[in-house]
């Protein structure tokens, strides 16, 4: 089976795939920063405990290895989802389409207002 050309895909699918690739790339970038940075900086031997640099009461490796990427990705997410991602009209869902009352029986409603499940003998 031959691969489909990008023109054969729905534009909403192409936009969603592109957005997913961007999000995955940012996630990988943060992963490849956080893990090595924290491993190299957190497990280094200190001759004197006073050599430990503290920022806002946290070791510097926590701030630059965890907090900074976390804040950066949150800012990226707000920017990306607020200004880059776009909603699109997907049309009318099948359950929202008007239907002919003569062909489909109404769904029974329980006294609590919840719909009763259909039984095998119901049409």
C-alpha positions in Angstrom: 0.0 0.0 0.0 1.5 3.3 -1.0 1.8 6.1 1.6 -0.8 8.8 1.3 0.3 12.3 0.3 -0.2 15.1 2.8 -2.8 16.6 0.6 -5.0 13.6 1.2 -5.2 14.2 4.9 -7.8 16.5 6.6 -6.3 19.9 7.4 -7.4 19.6 11.0 -5.4 16.3 11.3 -2.3 18.0 9.7 -2.5 20.9 12.2 -3.0 18.6 15.2 -0.1 16.4 14.0 2.2 19.5 13.6 1.2 20.8 17.1 1.8 17.3 18.6 5.3 17.3 17.1 6.1 20.7 18.5 4.9 19.7 22.0 6.9 16.4 21.8 10.0 18.3 20.7 9.7 20.7 23.7 9.1 17.8 26.0 12.2 16.0 24.7 14.3 19.1 25.0 13.3 19.5 28.7 13.9 15.8 29.3 17.4 16.0 27.7 18.2 19.1 29.8 16.7 18.0 33.2 18.0 14.5 33.6 21.7 15.0 32.7 21.9 18.4 34.5 20.4 17.0 37.7 22.5 13.8 37.6 25.7 15.8 37.0 25.0 18.5 39.5 23.2 16.7 42.3 25.5 13.8 42.8 28.8 15.7 42.7 30.9 15.3 45.9 31.2 18.4 48.1 34.3 18.7 50.3 32.6 21.3 52.4 28.8 21.6 52.8 29.2 25.4 52.7 30.2 25.0 49.0 26.5 24.3 48.2 25.0 27.2 46.4 21.4 28.0 47.5 18.9 30.0 45.5 15.5 30.8 47.3 16.3 28.1 49.8 16.8 25.4 47.2 20.1 24.0 45.9 21.1 25.6 42.7 20.8 22.4 40.7 17.1 22.1 41.7 16.5 25.7 40.5 18.3 25.3 37.2 17.6 21.7 36.6 13.9 21.4 37.7 12.3 24.8 38.5 13.6 26.8 35.5 12.5 24.2 32.9 9.2 23.8 34.6 8.5 27.6 34.6 9.8 27.8 31.0 7.5 25.0 29.8 4.5 26.5 31.6 5.2 29.8 29.8 5.7 28.0 26.5 2.4 26.1 27.0 0.5 29.3 27.8 1.9 31.0 24.7 1.6 28.0 22.4 -2.0 27.1 23.4 -3.1 30.8 23.6 -1.7 32.2 20.4 -0.5 29.3 18.1 -3.1 26.5 18.4 -6.3 27.2 16.6 -9.8 25.8 17.0 -11.6 24.8 13.9 -15.2 24.0 12.9 -15.6 20.3 12.8 -19.2 20.4 11.7 -22.2 19.0 13.5 -21.8 15.8 15.6 -24.1 13.0 14.5 -25.9 13.1 17.9 -26.6 16.8 17.5 -28.1 16.5 14.0 -31.9 16.9 13.8 -33.7 13.7 13.4 -37.2 12.6 12.4 -39.3 11.8 15.4 -41.4 9.3 13.4 -38.4 7.0 12.7 -36.7 7.0 16.1 -38.6 6.3 19.3 -37.8 8.7 22.2 -35.4 7.6 24.8 -37.2 6.8 28.1 -36.4 9.2 30.9 -36.3 8.0 34.5 -38.0 9.9 37.3 -34.6 11.3 38.4 -34.1 12.9 35.0 -31.4 10.4 34.0 -31.9 8.3 30.8 -32.8 4.7 31.3 -30.6 2.2 29.4 -32.2 0.6 26.4 -33.2 -3.0 26.7 -32.8 -5.7 24.0 -36.6 -5.7 23.2 -36.8 -2.0 22.8 -37.0 -0.8 19.2 
